[in-house]
Amino acid sequence: MATTLLPDILYYDPTRPAAYPNNGRKLTDDVMDGFIFILSNGKITGDNVGPHKDLLASFPYVGPPHKTRFVELEAA
């Protein structure tokens, strides 16, 4: 199971669409939801954060970290 969650190599075949975990992953894939589901044995289905939607045109491609959850915790 550990090699499935934390592979040494994430294989990618450019002739097929990117799709985690079978063929690489896109920056917009919310892979944490899958990890949480597996690690909790299906009891938790997601982290309610979602994937990045603010991708940049150049490196590092991913925008700033999500702050929604942090703000919710501070307000509580």
N, C-alpha and C positions, 0 to 999 in steps of 0.2 A: 504494500500500500504506500509506503514512503516514497518509492521510486515513481509512483504515479503522481503523487502530490508535488514532489520536489525532484523532477527529472534532471539528470546531468545535462541533457540536450533536449531542447524543444524542437522536434522535427517540423520541417516546413517544405511542402511540395508546391512550387509556384504555379503548377498547372491546375491546381485545385483551389477553391476559395479557402481563405484562412478561417479556421474555426477551432477554438479551444475545446477539448484537449487533443483532438485527432490530427490537426494540421496547423501548428503554430497558434498564434492568437492575434487579434486586432487590438489596437490601443483602446478601442471602445468596448471590448469584452469586459464584463464585470466578473472576473475570475474569483474574487473574494467570496461571492455568494456561493459558488461551487465548493470552495474550500470549507466554508463554514458549515454547509450542508453535510459534507462528508465527515468532518471532524466531530460534529454533534450527532452523528448517526441519524440524520434526517429530522432532528428535533427543532433546529433553527434553520429557516429557509433563506435567510439573507441578512445583510447588515443595514439595509435601508439607506445606503449612501448612493449607490448607482455608479455607473462608469463616468469617466470624464467626458464632457461634451465641449470643452473649451480647448481643443487641440490647436497647437501652434503650427505654422507653416514650416518652421525650421527647428533644428535640435534645440532643446530637449523634447520637442513635440507635445509633451503633456503640460497643461497649464498649471497654475498654482494649486496646492492641496485644497481639498474640500474643507470648508470651515463650518458647515451646517451643524454637524453633530457636536462640535466643540462649543458653538454658540448656544445650542440647546442645553448642554450640561451647565454652562456658566449661568444661564437664566434660572435654572432650577434651584 
